[in-house]
Structures are given as structure tokens and as C-alpha cells.
Amino acid sequence: MMKTGEPHASVVENQRTPSRRSDVESSEESFIKLKAHAKINLSLRVFTRDLCGYHPIETLMAPVTLADELQITHLQQAARSTILLHSNDSSLPSGEENLCVKAARIFQKKTNIHQPISIHLFKRIPQGAGLGGGSSNAAALLRGMNMLFGEPLLANELHHLAVNLGADVPFFLQQQPAWCRGYGELLEKAGGVPSWNLLLIKPPFPIETAWAYRKWDQKIWTPSQPVTLEKITLFNDLEAPVFEKYPLLAIVKEWLAQQAELQTAWMSGSGSTMVVLLEQNLSLREITILKKRIFQNFGSSFWIKKVKIIVEEED
């Protein structure tokens, strides 16, 4: 599947996949630990749905310091092809419908490596938040299984598997800001993204991605006003349809615009998380006071997390 128009170069090459040492802990015996970072959309342009029912997009995404953790263990005494998933989040499905399990299955099929594994997933990234938690978990699972079993797949082969799992999954194979085009499969490294300090603010409800795109299809929407800071233009085409259904998000954005501690705010992905670009010289005390005001105005059921943009892969 390709977006019409001029093709964009992909950063995926026919080479072994490097891993961030700070994000991977391995054992010569039988397990590997990885972090699966959340992402934010700095910009998101949505194009008309094609004949196959998919929306081409153009988005600038960046990983942030918030991360889930995975441990993948090679089980020495279990039936062939066994995949066991355990998580601290009891609301996650643990069967074949789970994206991590799907990733493990397609890895086994591609490599013909059917060694039994267990996956321990420690969730910190909220679900239905527009932060890519499930996609990041799937990408980390692919990377981890590839390392655990001797790197049988090259980077372009992992990329192909990721494309079949979901639009955001290819982005998470590389852990740095990137332009994602087409259906998310066309990646281009994005230079010049600042390592901004941010607040992520999520109300006590998720938003389903598929619903947000169906809502966008209903009519021509007036897009939110873009804001350009440090040569990065911040906007999200999905804000208008999502805000119509969930007016609380529009109220939160308007309230945030009046706060002196931040520069601007926008929605990440299909929501429901709002991204707050803080004034970069704020003290921890000032950030704590801002968080308290958010809770006072919108309730303690809101989830708030201070994060930083990751601008390049670490050695």
C-alpha cells in the first residue's frame, strides 16, 4: 500500500538492527529485557480515505521517556510455539488478539523459529491515549525476539513484519523522531526536533483510533490553528472531530492556553492525551504546582506525566 504522489525514502536499510544499550538488558542464557517507549505526534495530517478504506497520513512523531518494559524469556521446558503473556495490567487481553502475541506469531512464522517464550509486560503507558503503547510493545517484541534468537532478520525484514502489525509499529523499530508517511510505513529521519520537556495529560476515558478516523470522514472539518515553535509546526487534524464528541478536551486545551507555565498544548494522535509544551526553564516546584491546579480544575481521575522528547538513539 502506497500513498499517491511522490515516493518518500525509507530509513530502513538491509542491515542488522542496532539496539539502544540503555534500553536493553540481555542474558547469555535465556531472557532479554527491553523498554518500549511512548510516542507523541508533533503534527498529524490526515488525507482522504482510499479505495481500500485506509487513510494516508503525514505525521511527525517523536519518542518520549515514558516507557513500558518487556522481558522475553526462552522457555526451556514448554510445548513448541508456546507464547505466554503476563502483565501488571489485568485489562489487557493475553490471548491471540494481543498485539505482542501477534508480533511473536509472525516472527515465528517468518523465521521458522518456534521456540516457546513467555512475555512479561509491565505497563506504564495508558491505553486509548494516542501514545502508541500497544504498537511500541509489538515493535519491542520483534526487536527482542530477533536479539534473543541470534538476529535471524535484517532491519528491512523486521520493518516488513512491523508494517503488517499496524501503522505506528514501524516507527517504534527505530527510536528517534521521524516523519511517517503513507500508512505509517514510509519513514524519514527528522532532524532538528528539540528535546522539549512536556506534560502528558489524559482524561479518564480512552478514544478508539478507528472511531476517530471514521468521525473525520463525516465532513470537512475546520482544522485547529497550527503553532510553530523552534521551526516545528504543531497541529493535529483529528482534534476537530474528536473535540466535537469529547468537548472536555477542548475545554482542557482552552484552559491550558491561559496558564503561564506552558507555551502551547495539542492532542497526540487520536487522543485522548493532551501534550503540554512547558516553558523549558520551569522548576520542579513550578511543575508540581501546575499539576495540582490541573487536578483541582478537572479532577483527580486525570493522569499526568512529565516526560522529555528523545531526540536520538543512544549508543
N, C-alpha and C positions, 0 to 999 in steps of 0.2 A: 504494500500500500504506500503510495507516494502522494504528496501534496502537489497539485498542479503548479506550474511555474518553474522558475529556475531551480535546479537541484542545489542543495547545500552540502558542503563537505562534512563528513563524519569524522570525529576524532578517533574512532575505533580503528585500530591497526592490527595486522596479523602478527601479534607478539604475545608473550606471556604477560599476565596481568600483575602489575605491582600492587603491593598492599601497604597501607599505612601502618608503620610499626607500632605507633601509639594506639592503634585501633585493633590490633590482632595479638592474641596470646596463643601460642601453639604448644603442643607437646609432641615429642618424638614417638609417643606411644599411640594414643587413640582419640584425642579430642582437640578441638580448636575453639577459641573464644574470639568473638568479633563484636564491634559496635555497629549499629545501624542508625545512622543519623537522620533526623528530620530535615525537611526542606521548607523553604518559603518560595513563593512566586513573587519576584520583584515586579514583573509585568506579565500580563496574560491577555493575548489577543485571540479571539475565537472567530473562526471562519465558518461559512455556511456548510451545513451537513452535506456530505457527498451521497452518491447513489447507493453506497454500501451502508449508509446510516451512521458514518463517523464524522466527527468534526476535526478538520485540520486546525492546528494551533500554532502560535508562535509565542514562546514564553521564555523569560529569563529566570532561571531558578538558581538557588544557592543553598548549600547545606548549612545547617546551624549546629551548635554544640549540643543541643538536646539529642539524646540517643537512647534507643533500646539496646539490649545486649543479648547475644545469642551464644550458646555453647552447643556445638555439634559433636557428638560422641559416636565413634565407630563401635558398635556393639559386637562383642566377640562371640556371644552365645545368644543368637536370636535367629528367627527364620529369615531366609533370603528375601530381600526387598522390603523388610520391615522398616517403617518410619513411625516413630513415636514422638508426639509433640506435647510438651508440658509448658504451662505459662502461669505466671502470677496473676494474670487477668482471666478470671473464670468465664467472662462473657465471650471470649474468643472461641470460635469453633476449632476443634482439634482434629477433625477428620479430613477427608479428601478435598473438602471445599476451602480449607485454609490455604492461603497463598504460599506459605512456606512449604507446606506438603506438596502443593502443585509444583513448586520450583524443584523440590527434591526428586519428584517423579520424572520431570522432563530431563533433569540431569542424568538420572539413572538410565533413561531410555536412550539419550544421546550417546552416552559413554559406554553403555552396556556394563556399567559397574553397579551391581545390585547388592552391595554390602549393606547390612542393616545399620540404621543410625537412630539416635534419639536427639531431639532438638529441645533445648531448654531456652525459652524465650522470656526475658524479663522486660516487661513493657513499661515505658515511661511516656511515650508519645500517645496522646489521646486518639481515639478512633473518631472518624467522621469529622475531622478537624481541618482538612486541607493541608496537612503537613506530610503526607506521603508515608505514614508509618508502615502500612502493610506492604507497599511497594519496596520500601527500604529494607524491610525484613527479608523479602524474597530475593533481592539483589545480594544481600549479605549471605544468605543461604547458598546462593550459587557460587559466590566467591569462596565461601568457607569450604564447601564440598570439593571445589576444584583444588584448593590447597591441601585439604585433608587426604585426598586420594592422588597426590602427585602431579597436579596440574595437567590433566589429560586434554583440557580445552584451551585454545588460544583466545585472545581477547575478542576477536570478531565472532568466534563461536559462542562465547558467553553472551555477547551482545544479541545475537540472533535468538537465543533462548529467552533473554530478557524481554525482547520485543513481543514474544508470544505470550508473556505473562501479564503485560499491562503497559499503559502509555508512559508511566513515570519510572518503571523499573530500569530501563537502560540508563537513565540519568544517574541512578544510585550506584552503578558499577564503577563510575569514576566519582571522586569525592571532592569536587570543586565547582565553582559557578560555571554555568553553561547555558547557551541558547539551545532550546529544544524546539524543533520544528516538525512539520508533517504531522504524524500521530504520536510524537514523542521519540521516534526512532532516529531522527536526524540530529546529531549533537555537534555543537561547535563550542570550543572553549571560549569563555567570556573573560577577557582581561579587564582590569580597572574597577572591579567591584570592591567597594570598601568593606573592611571588616567591622561593620557597624555593630554597636550594642543595641539590642532590641528587647522589647517585651512582647511576648505572645499572650493574647487574651482570648480565652474560649468560653462562650456561654455554656450553660448546662444542657445543650442539645447538639446532636450531630447533624450534618447535612450530607445526604447521599449524592455522590458525584453525578450519577446518571440522571437523577432528578433535576439537578441544576442545569445540565445541558438541554434537557427536554424543555425546561422552563425558558431557556434562552431562545429556543426555536419558535416560541409562540408569537413573537412580534419583534419589530425593530425597536431596540432599546436605546435610550439616550445614555451614552457611557459616562462614567464618573470622570471628573476633571483630573487629568494627569498632573503629577507633581514631579519636577526634575530637580534632583539634588546631586551634586558631585558627578554630573553627567549621566546619572542613572534616572531614567524615567519610570515612575512608579504608577501603575494603573492595573485595573482588573475588569475585563469585560463582563464577568459574571456577577459583579456587585449589584448592578441594577435589578436583574431578575431575582437574585437571592434576597436582596433587601425588601423587595415587594412582598415576598412571602414571610420574611422574618424581619419586621420593622425594628425590632430591638437592636439589630446590628447597625442599622442606620443611626439610631439614637446614640449608641455607643460611639460610633465614629464621629458624630457631631460633638458629643461631649468631650471626646479626646482632643479634638481640634482646638478646644478652648483651654487646654492645660499647658502651662508654661514649660513643663519638663520635657516636652516632646516636640519634634519637628513636623511629623505627619503620621497618618495611620491609614491602612488599607487592608483589604481582605486577602488572605492567602488561598489560592486555588478555588475550590468550590465552597470554601468555608467549612466550619463556622468560625475559624480562628481569625482574629484581627491582629495584624502586625503593627507594632508601635515603634517608630524610629525615634529613639531617645536623643535628647541633647547629649553629646558624647562626653561631656565633662561632668556629668552628674555624679554625686557621691552615692555610696550605698545607702546612706540615711535618706537622701532625697528620693531615691527609687523606692525605698520601703514606704515612705510617706505617700507617694503616688499610688502604690499598690493598695494601701489602706483606704485611700479615697475611692478607688475603683470598687473595692468591696463594700464600702459604705453606700455608694450610689446604686450599685447593681446587684449586691447580694453576695454572700459567702460561697454560693454554689459555683461562681465563676472560677475558672482555672487560669492562673497567671504564672508565667515562667520567664525569667530573664535569660537571654541567650546572646550569642555572638555569631556573626557570619563567619564560616570557614572559607578562606579565600584561595587556599592552595593545599594540595596533598602534602602531608608531612613525610619526611624520609624515615 
